[in-house]
Amino acid sequence: MIEGFAHMTMRWMLGLLVLILSLSACGSKPSKPNDTQVAAVKADGPKIYQNFCISCHGNQLQGAQGPNIQKVGERLTEEEIIKRIQKGGGGMPPFQVALKEDELKALAAWLAELKQW
Ligand code: HEC
């Protein structure tokens, strides 16, 4: 009885110790992430576009239900694009809730770069 209980407690403490060690190891070693790690973490504009926007703006951004936005960077700044995506309007739904801030930013930054090529 007592032995079993002690055994359980030991296991629990060991688990806690491992957790604390791994947490502190994380905090004490601020290694700079390399480029591939950054790319994996960073929100990806084109991918978000595929998930949320393609149905109305087309797979080439050529437009369908929504307008062509292939060169939207010529007309709108990143800020304006962010507002547009957040608020929607004129037949476009607002994405304020669906998109996280970094996703919204990545998407708008990508679109703002689309200019005459
Ligand atoms: C349900 C269809 C629909 C979806 C989904 C949609 N849009 Fe739109 N979008 C529209 C329509 C319609 C307009 C034109 C609104 C107007 O005339 O004011 C528009 C306008 C825009 C504009 C302004 C274009 C310009 O030249 O002024 C941008 C930028 C835009 N959408 C980006 C996006 C992005 C990015 C997404 C995905 C997060 C998205 N849209 C999803 C329908 C949609």
Backbone and ligand atoms as CSV (ligand in chain L), in Angstrom:
chain,resi,resn,atom,element,x,y,z
A,1,MET,N,N,0.850,-1.207,0.000
A,1,MET,CA,C,0.000,0.000,0.000
A,1,MET,C,C,0.879,1.249,0.000
A,2,ILE,N,N,1.628,1.412,1.089
A,2,ILE,CA,C,2.479,2.586,1.239
A,2,ILE,C,C,3.531,2.613,0.122
A,3,GLU,N,N,4.084,1.436,-0.143
A,3,GLU,CA,C,5.128,1.336,-1.149
A,3,GLU,C,C,4.613,1.795,-2.519
A,4,GLY,N,N,3.434,1.295,-2.847
A,4,GLY,CA,C,2.830,1.651,-4.137
A,4,GLY,C,C,2.636,3.147,-4.240
A,5,PHE,N,N,2.192,3.738,-3.175
A,5,PHE,CA,C,1.954,5.177,-3.163
A,5,PHE,C,C,3.266,5.935,-3.374
A,6,ALA,N,N,4.308,5.497,-2.672
A,6,ALA,CA,C,5.605,6.151,-2.783
A,6,ALA,C,C,6.120,6.043,-4.212
A,7,HIS,N,N,5.885,4.900,-4.797
A,7,HIS,CA,C,6.325,4.666,-6.163
A,7,HIS,C,C,5.657,5.665,-7.121
A,8,MET,N,N,4.354,5.802,-6.945
A,8,MET,CA,C,3.590,6.742,-7.772
A,8,MET,C,C,4.139,8.163,-7.627
A,9,THR,N,N,4.388,8.547,-6.385
A,9,THR,CA,C,4.863,9.898,-6.123
A,9,THR,C,C,6.206,10.133,-6.794
A,10,MET,N,N,7.071,9.127,-6.702
A,10,MET,CA,C,8.379,9.239,-7.341
A,10,MET,C,C,8.236,9.486,-8.838
A,11,ARG,N,N,7.376,8.690,-9.443
A,11,ARG,CA,C,7.182,8.812,-10.893
A,11,ARG,C,C,6.676,10.211,-11.243
A,12,TRP,N,N,5.776,10.674,-10.406
A,12,TRP,CA,C,5.170,11.981,-10.660
A,12,TRP,C,C,6.230,13.078,-10.545
A,13,MET,N,N,7.053,12.955,-9.493
A,13,MET,CA,C,8.100,13.962,-9.282
A,13,MET,C,C,9.111,13.941,-10.420
A,14,LEU,N,N,9.417,12.728,-10.874
A,14,LEU,CA,C,10.371,12.581,-11.964
A,14,LEU,C,C,9.829,13.282,-13.214
A,15,GLY,N,N,8.550,13.070,-13.457
A,15,GLY,CA,C,7.919,13.692,-14.617
A,15,GLY,C,C,7.992,15.205,-14.516
A,16,LEU,N,N,7.728,15.698,-13.336
A,16,LEU,CA,C,7.759,17.140,-13.101
A,16,LEU,C,C,9.157,17.689,-13.332
A,17,LEU,N,N,10.153,16.941,-12.845
A,17,LEU,CA,C,11.544,17.349,-12.984
A,17,LEU,C,C,11.907,17.460,-14.465
A,18,VAL,N,N,11.521,16.455,-15.225
A,18,VAL,CA,C,11.816,16.449,-16.660
A,18,VAL,C,C,11.182,17.671,-17.320
A,19,LEU,N,N,9.957,17.944,-16.919
A,19,LEU,CA,C,9.236,19.086,-17.482
A,19,LEU,C,C,9.973,20.387,-17.185
A,20,ILE,N,N,10.367,20.558,-15.921
A,20,ILE,CA,C,11.060,21.788,-15.523
A,20,ILE,C,C,12.383,21.918,-16.275
A,21,LEU,N,N,13.100,20.809,-16.368
A,21,LEU,CA,C,14.390,20.827,-17.066
A,21,LEU,C,C,14.206,21.228,-18.518
A,22,SER,N,N,13.206,20.658,-19.174
A,22,SER,CA,C,13.035,20.961,-20.594
A,22,SER,C,C,12.597,22.402,-20.778
A,23,LEU,N,N,11.785,22.897,-19.855
A,23,LEU,CA,C,11.347,24.293,-19.954
A,23,LEU,C,C,12.525,25.243,-19.767
A,24,SER,N,N,13.354,24.965,-18.759
A,24,SER,CA,C,14.453,25.876,-18.485
A,24,SER,C,C,15.510,25.774,-19.577
A,25,ALA,N,N,15.655,24.591,-20.152
A,25,ALA,CA,C,16.612,24.435,-21.245
A,25,ALA,C,C,16.197,25.338,-22.399
A,26,CYS,N,N,14.915,25.428,-22.610
A,26,CYS,CA,C,14.372,26.239,-23.684
A,26,CYS,C,C,14.689,27.712,-23.445
A,27,GLY,N,N,14.470,28.157,-22.192
A,27,GLY,CA,C,14.641,29.566,-21.885
A,27,GLY,C,C,16.090,29.990,-21.860
A,28,SER,N,N,16.990,29.096,-21.482
A,28,SER,CA,C,18.375,29.501,-21.280
A,28,SER,C,C,19.199,29.435,-22.559
A,29,LYS,N,N,18.595,28.944,-23.614
A,29,LYS,CA,C,19.373,28.778,-24.842
A,29,LYS,C,C,18.691,29.503,-26.013
A,30,PRO,N,N,18.818,30.813,-26.091
A,30,PRO,CA,C,18.137,31.543,-27.150
A,30,PRO,C,C,18.902,31.435,-28.467
A,31,SER,N,N,18.913,30.257,-29.025
A,31,SER,CA,C,19.626,30.074,-30.297
A,31,SER,C,C,18.837,30.731,-31.421
A,32,LYS,N,N,19.544,31.347,-32.302
A,32,LYS,CA,C,18.905,32.039,-33.410
A,32,LYS,C,C,18.384,31.002,-34.409
A,33,PRO,N,N,17.112,31.034,-34.736
A,33,PRO,CA,C,16.606,30.046,-35.679
A,33,PRO,C,C,17.208,30.261,-37.066
A,34,ASN,N,N,17.492,29.190,-37.747
A,34,ASN,CA,C,18.017,29.355,-39.108
A,34,ASN,C,C,16.865,29.613,-40.083
A,35,ASP,N,N,17.179,29.877,-41.309
A,35,ASP,CA,C,16.188,30.332,-42.271
A,35,ASP,C,C,15.072,29.315,-42.530
A,36,THR,N,N,15.442,28.050,-42.606
A,36,THR,CA,C,14.401,27.057,-42.882
A,36,THR,C,C,13.411,26.980,-41.730
A,37,GLN,N,N,13.914,27.147,-40.490
A,37,GLN,CA,C,13.000,27.123,-39.356
A,37,GLN,C,C,12.051,28.312,-39.415
A,38,VAL,N,N,12.585,29.461,-39.761
A,38,VAL,CA,C,11.763,30.661,-39.857
A,38,VAL,C,C,10.675,30.464,-40.909
A,39,ALA,N,N,11.072,29.908,-42.052
A,39,ALA,CA,C,10.109,29.709,-43.129
A,39,ALA,C,C,8.990,28.767,-42.695
A,40,ALA,N,N,9.342,27.784,-41.880
A,40,ALA,CA,C,8.339,26.813,-41.466
A,40,ALA,C,C,7.339,27.435,-40.504
A,41,VAL,N,N,7.785,28.391,-39.711
A,41,VAL,CA,C,6.922,28.983,-38.703
A,41,VAL,C,C,6.105,30.133,-39.276
A,42,LYS,N,N,6.723,30.887,-40.165
A,42,LYS,CA,C,6.089,32.091,-40.685
A,42,LYS,C,C,4.806,31.769,-41.449
A,43,ALA,N,N,3.796,32.584,-41.243
A,43,ALA,CA,C,2.562,32.421,-41.987
A,43,ALA,C,C,2.842,32.687,-43.457
A,44,ASP,N,N,2.180,31.918,-44.297
A,44,ASP,CA,C,2.507,31.880,-45.713
A,44,ASP,C,C,1.359,32.484,-46.531
A,45,GLY,N,N,1.585,33.681,-47.094
A,45,GLY,CA,C,0.546,34.405,-47.817
A,45,GLY,C,C,-0.195,33.578,-48.857
A,46,PRO,N,N,0.526,32.999,-49.829
A,46,PRO,CA,C,-0.152,32.237,-50.875
A,46,PRO,C,C,-0.979,31.074,-50.337
A,47,LYS,N,N,-0.489,30.459,-49.284
A,47,LYS,CA,C,-1.225,29.322,-48.729
A,47,LYS,C,C,-2.528,29.783,-48.081
A,48,ILE,N,N,-2.463,30.902,-47.367
A,48,ILE,CA,C,-3.659,31.442,-46.729
A,48,ILE,C,C,-4.651,31.865,-47.807
A,49,TYR,N,N,-4.110,32.433,-48.863
A,49,TYR,CA,C,-4.965,32.806,-49.989
A,49,TYR,C,C,-5.732,31.592,-50.495
A,50,GLN,N,N,-5.017,30.481,-50.681
A,50,GLN,CA,C,-5.667,29.254,-51.152
A,50,GLN,C,C,-6.781,28.819,-50.224
A,51,ASN,N,N,-6.549,28.958,-48.938
A,51,ASN,CA,C,-7.540,28.482,-47.976
A,51,ASN,C,C,-8.770,29.370,-47.903
A,52,PHE,N,N,-8.595,30.676,-48.044
A,52,PHE,CA,C,-9.704,31.574,-47.736
A,52,PHE,C,C,-10.223,32.385,-48.911
A,53,CYS,N,N,-9.413,32.600,-49.926
A,53,CYS,CA,C,-9.752,33.629,-50.889
A,53,CYS,C,C,-9.994,33.093,-52.295
A,54,ILE,N,N,-9.483,31.897,-52.571
A,54,ILE,CA,C,-9.451,31.382,-53.930
A,54,ILE,C,C,-10.854,31.227,-54.515
A,55,SER,N,N,-11.828,30.942,-53.664
A,55,SER,CA,C,-13.174,30.681,-54.153
A,55,SER,C,C,-13.765,31.892,-54.851
A,56,CYS,N,N,-13.400,33.066,-54.430
A,56,CYS,CA,C,-13.975,34.276,-55.033
A,56,CYS,C,C,-12.992,35.034,-55.914
A,57,HIS,N,N,-11.701,34.879,-55.660
A,57,HIS,CA,C,-10.732,35.653,-56.445
A,57,HIS,C,C,-9.952,34.787,-57.427
A,58,GLY,N,N,-10.239,33.487,-57.472
A,58,GLY,CA,C,-9.650,32.618,-58.480
A,58,GLY,C,C,-8.280,32.090,-58.142
A,59,ASN,N,N,-7.894,30.966,-58.777
A,59,ASN,CA,C,-6.617,30.332,-58.453
A,59,ASN,C,C,-5.423,31.105,-59.008
A,60,GLN,N,N,-5.654,32.029,-59.911
A,60,GLN,CA,C,-4.578,32.895,-60.410
A,60,GLN,C,C,-4.815,34.339,-59.974
A,61,LEU,N,N,-5.646,34.540,-59.025
A,61,LEU,CA,C,-6.080,35.857,-58.560
A,61,LEU,C,C,-6.760,36.643,-59.682
A,62,GLN,N,N,-7.218,35.900,-60.684
A,62,GLN,CA,C,-7.782,36.546,-61.874
A,62,GLN,C,C,-9.199,37.044,-61.631
A,63,GLY,N,N,-9.793,36.635,-60.505
A,63,GLY,CA,C,-11.141,37.082,-60.204
A,63,GLY,C,C,-12.181,36.080,-60.646
A,64,ALA,N,N,-13.307,36.118,-59.983
A,64,ALA,CA,C,-14.464,35.284,-60.316
A,64,ALA,C,C,-15.664,36.043,-59.770
A,65,GLN,N,N,-16.123,35.595,-58.602
A,65,GLN,CA,C,-17.171,36.355,-57.915
A,65,GLN,C,C,-16.595,37.687,-57.418
A,66,GLY,N,N,-15.353,37.648,-56.991
A,66,GLY,CA,C,-14.664,38.874,-56.578
A,66,GLY,C,C,-13.834,39.398,-57.746
A,67,PRO,N,N,-13.283,40.597,-57.609
A,67,PRO,CA,C,-12.510,41.193,-58.702
A,67,PRO,C,C,-11.131,40.553,-58.865
A,68,ASN,N,N,-10.504,40.781,-59.995
A,68,ASN,CA,C,-9.114,40.416,-60.243
A,68,ASN,C,C,-8.223,41.195,-59.271
A,69,ILE,N,N,-7.361,40.495,-58.565
A,69,ILE,CA,C,-6.448,41.187,-57.650
A,69,ILE,C,C,-4.995,40.838,-57.973
A,70,GLN,N,N,-4.733,40.535,-59.244
A,70,GLN,CA,C,-3.375,40.176,-59.654
A,70,GLN,C,C,-2.392,41.322,-59.467
A,71,LYS,N,N,-2.881,42.554,-59.595
A,71,LYS,CA,C,-1.986,43.703,-59.419
A,71,LYS,C,C,-2.531,44.635,-58.351
A,72,VAL,N,N,-3.112,44.030,-57.342
A,72,VAL,CA,C,-3.765,44.832,-56.321
A,72,VAL,C,C,-2.768,45.740,-55.606
A,73,GLY,N,N,-1.473,45.361,-55.616
A,73,GLY,CA,C,-0.444,46.183,-54.991
A,73,GLY,C,C,-0.262,47.537,-55.654
A,74,GLU,N,N,-0.741,47.669,-56.888
A,74,GLU,CA,C,-0.668,48.970,-57.559
A,74,GLU,C,C,-1.737,49.922,-57.041
A,75,ARG,N,N,-2.840,49.319,-56.578
A,75,ARG,CA,C,-3.969,50.161,-56.164
A,75,ARG,C,C,-4.016,50.375,-54.671
A,76,LEU,N,N,-3.636,49.335,-53.934
A,76,LEU,CA,C,-3.799,49.397,-52.484
A,76,LEU,C,C,-2.471,49.138,-51.767
A,77,THR,N,N,-2.272,49.829,-50.657
A,77,THR,CA,C,-1.094,49.572,-49.822
A,77,THR,C,C,-1.372,48.363,-48.932
A,78,GLU,N,N,-0.331,47.902,-48.274
A,78,GLU,CA,C,-0.486,46.772,-47.360
A,78,GLU,C,C,-1.538,47.081,-46.292
A,79,GLU,N,N,-1.465,48.303,-45.767
A,79,GLU,CA,C,-2.433,48.735,-44.751
A,79,GLU,C,C,-3.862,48.645,-45.274
A,80,GLU,N,N,-4.046,49.146,-46.484
A,80,GLU,CA,C,-5.390,49.157,-47.065
A,80,GLU,C,C,-5.890,47.740,-47.317
A,81,ILE,N,N,-4.965,46.884,-47.741
A,81,ILE,CA,C,-5.353,45.492,-47.988
A,81,ILE,C,C,-5.755,44.819,-46.679
A,82,ILE,N,N,-4.994,45.098,-45.627
A,82,ILE,CA,C,-5.346,44.532,-44.320
A,82,ILE,C,C,-6.757,44.961,-43.923
A,83,LYS,N,N,-7.039,46.249,-44.063
A,83,LYS,CA,C,-8.370,46.764,-43.718
A,83,LYS,C,C,-9.434,46.067,-44.541
A,84,ARG,N,N,-9.142,45.904,-45.833
A,84,ARG,CA,C,-10.100,45.300,-46.755
A,84,ARG,C,C,-10.427,43.876,-46.323
A,85,ILE,N,N,-9.404,43.126,-45.972
A,85,ILE,CA,C,-9.597,41.736,-45.580
A,85,ILE,C,C,-10.337,41.666,-44.241
A,86,GLN,N,N,-9.979,42.575,-43.330
A,86,GLN,CA,C,-10.629,42.561,-42.015
A,86,GLN,C,C,-12.099,42.909,-42.100
A,87,LYS,N,N,-12.398,43.919,-42.891
A,87,LYS,CA,C,-13.765,44.445,-42.885
A,87,LYS,C,C,-14.653,43.831,-43.950
A,88,GLY,N,N,-14.076,43.347,-45.046
A,88,GLY,CA,C,-14.892,42.849,-46.133
A,88,GLY,C,C,-15.686,43.985,-46.756
A,89,GLY,N,N,-16.892,43.676,-47.198
A,89,GLY,CA,C,-17.764,44.711,-47.757
A,89,GLY,C,C,-17.918,44.569,-49.255
A,90,GLY,N,N,-19.030,45.038,-49.789
A,90,GLY,CA,C,-19.284,44.967,-51.222
A,90,GLY,C,C,-19.330,43.545,-51.746
A,91,GLY,N,N,-19.824,42.610,-50.935
A,91,GLY,CA,C,-19.925,41.218,-51.364
A,91,GLY,C,C,-18.809,40.354,-50.834
A,92,MET,N,N,-17.818,40.964,-50.230
A,92,MET,CA,C,-16.721,40.186,-49.644
A,92,MET,C,C,-16.931,40.056,-48.132
A,93,PRO,N,N,-16.821,38.837,-47.624
A,93,PRO,CA,C,-17.020,38.659,-46.175
A,93,PRO,C,C,-15.813,39.163,-45.383
A,94,PRO,N,N,-16.010,39.605,-44.140
A,94,PRO,CA,C,-14.882,40.024,-43.304
A,94,PRO,C,C,-14.133,38.812,-42.758
A,95,PHE,N,N,-12.808,38.936,-42.660
A,95,PHE,CA,C,-11.990,37.815,-42.178
A,95,PHE,C,C,-11.301,38.142,-40.859
A,96,GLN,N,N,-11.820,39.124,-40.172
A,96,GLN,CA,C,-11.208,39.572,-38.933
A,96,GLN,C,C,-11.063,38.432,-37.927
A,97,VAL,N,N,-12.057,37.571,-37.874
A,97,VAL,CA,C,-12.044,36.493,-36.892
A,97,VAL,C,C,-11.304,35.266,-37.415
A,98,ALA,N,N,-11.473,34.976,-38.700
A,98,ALA,CA,C,-10.918,33.744,-39.259
A,98,ALA,C,C,-9.401,33.747,-39.305
A,99,LEU,N,N,-8.794,34.912,-39.481
A,99,LEU,CA,C,-7.347,34.976,-39.661
A,99,LEU,C,C,-6.654,35.515,-38.426
A,100,LYS,N,N,-5.541,34.866,-38.080
A,100,LYS,CA,C,-4.709,35.389,-37.001
A,100,LYS,C,C,-3.948,36.595,-37.529
A,101,GLU,N,N,-3.420,37.386,-36.595
A,101,GLU,CA,C,-2.776,38.629,-37.003
A,101,GLU,C,C,-1.587,38.388,-37.936
A,102,ASP,N,N,-0.763,37.378,-37.619
A,102,ASP,CA,C,0.402,37.141,-38.470
A,102,ASP,C,C,-0.003,36.601,-39.838
A,103,GLU,N,N,-1.111,35.865,-39.886
A,103,GLU,CA,C,-1.604,35.363,-41.162
A,103,GLU,C,C,-2.091,36.514,-42.032
A,104,LEU,N,N,-2.840,37.397,-41.381
A,104,LEU,CA,C,-3.372,38.559,-42.076
A,104,LEU,C,C,-2.229,39.399,-42.640
A,105,LYS,N,N,-1.220,39.603,-41.829
A,105,LYS,CA,C,-0.073,40.416,-42.218
A,105,LYS,C,C,0.679,39.777,-43.398
A,106,ALA,N,N,0.907,38.467,-43.304
A,106,ALA,CA,C,1.635,37.763,-44.357
A,106,ALA,C,C,0.862,37.826,-45.671
A,107,LEU,N,N,-0.428,37.642,-45.570
A,107,LEU,CA,C,-1.286,37.664,-46.749
A,107,LEU,C,C,-1.269,39.048,-47.394
A,108,ALA,N,N,-1.438,40.074,-46.589
A,108,ALA,CA,C,-1.488,41.440,-47.108
A,108,ALA,C,C,-0.136,41.856,-47.675
A,109,ALA,N,N,0.948,41.449,-47.010
A,109,ALA,CA,C,2.284,41.805,-47.489
A,109,ALA,C,C,2.518,41.179,-48.855
A,110,TRP,N,N,2.090,39.960,-49.002
A,110,TRP,CA,C,2.250,39.257,-50.282
A,110,TRP,C,C,1.427,39.945,-51.379
A,111,LEU,N,N,0.186,40.271,-51.068
A,111,LEU,CA,C,-0.683,40.915,-52.063
A,111,LEU,C,C,-0.162,42.309,-52.432
A,112,ALA,N,N,0.347,43.025,-51.439
A,112,ALA,CA,C,0.837,44.386,-51.686
A,112,ALA,C,C,2.037,44.383,-52.627
A,113,GLU,N,N,2.731,43.243,-52.717
A,113,GLU,CA,C,3.882,43.131,-53.620
A,113,GLU,C,C,3.463,42.859,-55.058
A,114,LEU,N,N,2.191,42.565,-55.273
A,114,LEU,CA,C,1.740,42.202,-56.608
A,114,LEU,C,C,1.522,43.464,-57.429
A,115,LYS,N,N,2.465,43.723,-58.316
A,115,LYS,CA,C,2.373,44.902,-59.165
A,115,LYS,C,C,2.680,44.489,-60.594
A,116,GLN,N,N,2.673,45.465,-61.451
A,116,GLN,CA,C,2.976,45.212,-62.867
A,116,GLN,C,C,4.277,44.426,-62.987
A,117,TRP,N,N,4.248,43.317,-63.731
A,117,TRP,CA,C,5.511,42.598,-63.921
A,117,TRP,C,C,5.814,42.482,-65.393
L,1,HEC,C1,C,-17.323,35.460,-50.912
L,1,HEC,C2,C,-16.401,35.924,-51.913
L,1,HEC,C3,C,-15.075,36.533,-51.487
L,1,HEC,C4,C,-14.102,35.962,-50.693
L,1,HEC,C5,C,-14.120,34.599,-50.022
L,1,HEC,C6,C,-13.014,36.918,-50.658
L,1,HEC,N1,N,-13.338,38.030,-51.382
L,1,HEC,FE1,FE,-12.123,39.656,-51.682
L,1,HEC,N2,N,-13.646,40.572,-52.672
L,1,HEC,C7,C,-14.853,40.005,-53.001
L,1,HEC,C8,C,-15.659,40.977,-53.704
L,1,HEC,C9,C,-17.054,40.738,-54.249
L,1,HEC,C10,C,-14.880,42.159,-53.775
L,1,HEC,C11,C,-15.288,43.494,-54.408
L,1,HEC,C12,C,-15.940,44.314,-53.350
L,1,HEC,C13,C,-16.292,45.700,-53.846
L,1,HEC,O1,O,-16.656,45.832,-54.997
L,1,HEC,O2,O,-16.158,46.625,-53.051
L,1,HEC,C14,C,-13.612,41.858,-53.125
L,1,HEC,C15,C,-12.563,42.771,-53.001
L,1,HEC,C16,C,-11.307,42.459,-52.533
L,1,HEC,C17,C,-10.187,43.358,-52.529
L,1,HEC,C18,C,-10.155,44.765,-53.059
L,1,HEC,C19,C,-9.761,44.717,-54.490
L,1,HEC,C20,C,-9.614,46.071,-55.117
L,1,HEC,O3,O,-9.022,46.138,-56.200
L,1,HEC,O4,O,-10.098,47.037,-54.536
L,1,HEC,C21,C,-9.139,42.690,-51.984
L,1,HEC,C22,C,-7.724,43.188,-51.773
L,1,HEC,C23,C,-9.620,41.369,-51.629
L,1,HEC,N3,N,-10.938,41.271,-51.979
L,1,HEC,C24,C,-8.849,40.406,-51.056
L,1,HEC,C25,C,-9.362,39.215,-50.571
L,1,HEC,C26,C,-8.599,38.288,-49.786
L,1,HEC,C27,C,-7.140,38.450,-49.436
L,1,HEC,C28,C,-9.433,37.266,-49.460
L,1,HEC,C29,C,-9.132,36.075,-48.569
L,1,HEC,C30,C,-8.781,36.373,-47.203
L,1,HEC,C31,C,-10.725,37.542,-50.060
L,1,HEC,N4,N,-10.639,38.735,-50.715
L,1,HEC,C32,C,-11.825,36.716,-49.975
L,1,HEC,C33,C,-15.273,38.717,-52.714
L,1,HEC,C34,C,-14.589,37.829,-51.903
